[in-house]
Every structure is written in C-alpha cells, then in structure tokens.
C-alpha cells in the first residue's frame, strides 16, 4: 500500500475501504470486530458489515435481537469497530453511538435487502447464547435445506435486529516500511471533521 501524505487522503481512504467492504463479501474489511461494554466488562465479537453510509458516517450489521450485544448496546449505547488488514498492514478503529432497530423502517429495509441465505441464522429454536447439551446450531427446519427462500426465513423476522453506529471518532494506523504513522479524526454532530497526525 502506498504511503498517504494528507489527512484528507487518509479520511477518504478509510471510508472508501469501509464502503467497499459493505458490498464485497471478499473484502478484508467485511468482517470487523466490534466491541461493546457490558456490566462485567468489555465484550468483543466478529460481525458481518452490511451497510456503510459515508455521508451519514453510519455503519450497520444485523444480529439476533435477543443477543447479549443488543442488551449491551441498549444499556450503554457506545460501540467500537476494529479492522486489521495484514496485507496492507493497516489498522482502522472507529467509535460512535449505536442504536438498535427491530420493528421499524431501518430493520424492514435491511431485512428486504439481504439475501435469504444470510437471514437463515435468525430462524432459531432458541435464542443466541442459550445453553445446549450438545453442539448444534439450533436452526429451524425451514432453513435446513438449500436453496433457502424468503418464505423459509420469514419466521426469523421476529428475532432480527439491525445495529447502527454513527461514527464520531476514527483512528488509523499504517505500518509502512518507511516508518509507521497514524492519524486520528474527531467528528462533531454538525459534520465537522478535525484530523491530526499522532504518534503510532
């Protein structure tokens, strides 16, 4: 990866990569780690990035509305996102305010937009995190054979949630052969962005 020489170039580069990842299943930024805060400390998990809106500085993924991460976000609506691309030697960390959408236009739109195969995980016989006596996925019978259709996944809509984050902080690190370097950006509610170079 070429060395970037301006803060504007870094900011645009990060959003280019994130928005590309939302539409490209093979992109190295497609499956970020997200962090939430729970009563007993921080919690990390991998999600699939489903939407990235540069103008609104908004990221989204879908999940089981009964999951612990949804409870965490409702209790403490701040969330962090992390990506590491070993080939580019690039780390991106984003933070912001998160919201959970279940029975609204946001959730309806993502449900309608997703391929049924990606929605099959929501057709479960038990909530995510429920203890089991043996290893199994607890998926319902309607999604046990292919191809999975929209009718097959319909029972999962009641478990479906969209988590959105409006990004207000970006931290970017590039481990470059000519010297490591790092940039940080603060984004205000009125859409002003203030960037600065910081020590890696």
C-alpha positions as a printed NumPy array, in Angstrom:
array([[  0.   ,   0.   ,   0.   ],
       [  1.287,   3.455,  -0.919],
       [  2.117,   5.912,   1.829],
       [ -0.597,   8.541,   2.291],
       [  0.535,  12.143,   2.71 ],
       [ -2.527,  14.138,   3.812],
       [ -5.174,  13.79 ,   6.482],
       [ -7.909,  14.277,   3.872],
       [ -6.47 ,  11.376,   1.869],
       [ -6.463,   9.152,   4.964],
       [-10.065,  10.014,   5.848],
       [-11.279,   9.323,   2.297],
       [ -9.198,   6.148,   2.087],
       [-10.761,   4.706,   5.247],
       [-14.307,   5.427,   4.095],
       [-13.529,   4.018,   0.631],
       [-12.383,   0.759,   2.198],
       [-15.317,   0.511,   4.596],
       [-17.964,   1.273,   1.971],
       [-16.356,  -1.183,  -0.462],
       [-16.398,  -3.875,   2.24 ],
       [-20.129,  -3.457,   2.817],
       [-20.843,  -4.591,  -0.735],
       [-17.962,  -7.043,  -1.336],
       [-18.075, -10.343,   0.612],
       [-14.38 , -10.986,  -0.167],
       [-13.107,  -7.636,   1.068],
       [-10.652,  -7.851,   4.021],
       [-12.805,  -5.354,   5.954],
       [-16.012,  -7.363,   5.515],
       [-15.886,  -8.992,   8.955],
       [-14.774,  -6.475,  11.604],
       [-14.534,  -6.994,  15.329],
       [-16.988,  -4.885,  17.302],
       [-16.751,  -4.037,  20.968],
       [-19.473,  -3.241,  23.474],
       [-19.454,  -2.592,  27.215],
       [-21.398,  -4.908,  29.481],
       [-21.939,  -4.985,  33.234],
       [-18.98 ,  -7.34 ,  33.681],
       [-16.582,  -5.589,  31.281],
       [-15.831,  -5.192,  27.586],
       [-17.079,  -7.748,  25.06 ],
       [-15.766,  -8.382,  21.535],
       [-17.248, -10.319,  18.649],
       [-16.967, -10.582,  14.866],
       [-19.849,  -9.357,  12.71 ],
       [-20.533,  -9.004,   9.002],
       [-20.572,  -5.393,   7.831],
       [-23.829,  -4.993,   5.89 ],
       [-24.07 ,  -1.253,   5.285],
       [-21.77 ,   1.777,   5.265],
       [-23.029,   5.281,   4.521],
       [-20.188,   7.751,   4.164],
       [-22.276,  10.954,   4.179],
       [-24.064,   9.951,   7.402],
       [-20.894,   8.311,   8.831],
       [-23.079,   5.285,   9.58 ],
       [-22.222,   1.562,   9.742],
       [-24.631,  -1.338,  10.269],
       [-24.87 ,  -5.089,  10.764],
       [-27.744,  -7.409,  11.585],
       [-27.986,  -9.692,  14.577],
       [-30.335, -11.633,  16.856],
       [-32.372,  -9.115,  18.859],
       [-32.165, -11.499,  21.843],
       [-28.36 , -11.468,  21.841],
       [-26.185, -10.115,  24.619],
       [-24.699,  -7.475,  22.313],
       [-28.162,  -5.964,  21.786],
       [-28.695,  -5.781,  25.549],
       [-25.236,  -4.231,  25.983],
       [-25.936,  -1.551,  23.374],
       [-29.345,  -0.708,  24.812],
       [-27.763,  -0.308,  28.264],
       [-24.606,   1.502,  27.072],
       [-25.051,   2.847,  23.535],
       [-21.382,   3.315,  22.626],
       [-19.639,   0.863,  20.33 ],
       [-16.202,   0.349,  18.78 ],
       [-15.27 ,  -1.225,  15.426],
       [-11.857,  -2.701,  14.574],
       [-10.251,  -3.893,  11.346],
       [ -6.768,  -5.23 ,  10.64 ],
       [ -5.58 ,  -5.919,   7.092],
       [ -2.31 ,  -7.904,   7.296],
       [ -1.541,  -7.493,   3.603],
       [ -1.897,  -3.7  ,   3.667],
       [ -0.501,  -3.594,   7.25 ],
       [ -3.33 ,  -1.265,   8.139],
       [ -5.468,  -0.958,  11.26 ],
       [ -8.709,   1.024,  11.475],
       [-10.634,   1.729,  14.661],
       [-13.958,   3.553,  14.64 ],
       [-16.155,   4.517,  17.581],
       [-19.58 ,   6.026,  17.908],
       [-23.099,   5.972,  19.246],
       [-25.042,   2.802,  18.471],
       [-28.765,   2.229,  18.069],
       [-30.798,  -0.979,  17.827],
       [-33.592,  -1.258,  15.241],
       [-36.125,  -4.093,  15.363],
       [-39.627,  -3.185,  14.201],
       [-39.014,  -0.024,  12.223],
       [-38.203,   1.129,   8.687],
       [-34.451,   0.583,   9.205],
       [-34.91 ,  -3.078,  10.123],
       [-37.558,  -3.612,   7.435],
       [-35.27 ,  -2.19 ,   4.75 ],
       [-32.295,  -4.355,   5.694],
       [-34.463,  -7.469,   6.005],
       [-35.792,  -6.863,   2.484],
       [-32.32 ,  -6.121,   1.098],
       [-30.47 ,  -9.185,   2.401],
       [-30.139, -12.496,   0.597],
       [-32.307, -15.139,   2.314],
       [-29.216, -17.289,   2.941],
       [-27.756, -14.553,   5.16 ],
       [-31.033, -14.344,   7.115],
       [-31.251, -18.074,   7.847],
       [-29.313, -17.62 ,  11.111],
       [-32.328, -15.817,  12.561],
       [-34.604, -18.871,  12.217],
       [-33.693, -20.493,  15.528],
       [-35.384, -22.76 ,  18.006],
       [-33.609, -20.961,  20.883],
       [-32.061, -17.556,  21.477],
       [-28.383, -16.901,  20.789],
       [-26.318, -17.865,  23.843],
       [-28.824, -20.406,  25.191],
       [-27.01 , -23.365,  26.845],
       [-27.198, -26.695,  24.969],
       [-26.436, -30.282,  25.956],
       [-24.579, -30.908,  22.676],
       [-23.027, -28.789,  19.891],
       [-25.638, -27.736,  17.327],
       [-26.787, -24.573,  15.578],
       [-30.464, -24.711,  16.689],
       [-31.609, -23.579,  13.239],
       [-35.247, -24.235,  12.388],
       [-36.337, -26.931,   9.939],
       [-37.328, -24.403,   7.268],
       [-33.7  , -23.409,   6.626],
       [-32.091, -26.848,   6.792],
       [-32.08 , -27.423,   3.032],
       [-30.98 , -25.347,   0.055],
       [-31.845, -23.133,  -1.602],
       [-33.134, -21.046,   1.282],
       [-36.044, -18.886,   0.171],
       [-37.607, -15.732,   1.571],
       [-40.559, -17.834,   2.746],
       [-38.15 , -20.16 ,   4.582],
       [-36.629, -17.307,   6.577],
       [-39.899, -15.475,   7.338],
       [-40.146, -16.932,  10.883],
       [-36.8  , -15.31 ,  11.689],
       [-38.045, -11.76 ,  11.234],
       [-39.235, -11.638,  14.851],
       [-35.648, -12.287,  16.033],
       [-33.979,  -9.878,  13.584],
       [-32.338,  -6.611,  14.615],
       [-30.133,  -4.055,  12.917],
       [-27.378,  -2.336,  14.874],
       [-26.256,   1.03 ,  13.515],
       [-23.327,   3.141,  14.641],
       [-22.861,   6.818,  13.831],
       [-19.094,   7.246,  13.824],
       [-17.677,  10.134,  15.804],
       [-14.057,   9.007,  16.127],
       [-11.64 ,   7.374,  13.684],
       [ -8.133,   6.093,  14.391],
       [ -5.971,   4.831,  11.51 ],
       [ -2.546,   3.182,  11.673],
       [ -0.299,   2.174,   8.781],
       [  2.765,   0.015,   9.465],
       [  4.756,   1.273,   6.485],
       [  8.308,   0.087,   5.594],
       [  9.45 ,   3.728,   5.526],
       [  8.092,   4.34 ,   9.021],
       [  4.861,   3.702,  10.867],
       [  2.389,   6.571,  11.013],
       [ -1.058,   7.209,  12.43 ],
       [ -3.956,   9.646,  12.145],
       [ -6.922,  10.412,  14.378],
       [-10.186,  12.153,  13.469],
       [-12.948,  13.591,  15.646],
       [-16.349,  14.089,  14.   ],
       [-18.802,  16.537,  15.543],
       [-22.613,  16.238,  15.31 ],
       [-22.699,  19.124,  12.807],
       [-20.495,  17.014,  10.484],
       [-17.251,  18.927,  11.031],
       [-14.204,  16.65 ,  10.999],
       [-10.971,  17.519,  12.762],
       [ -7.944,  15.367,  12.   ],
       [ -4.446,  15.211,  13.382],
       [ -1.337,  13.09 ,  12.999],
       [ -0.465,  11.242,  16.223],
       [  2.414,   9.079,  17.409],
       [  1.825,   5.445,  16.371]])
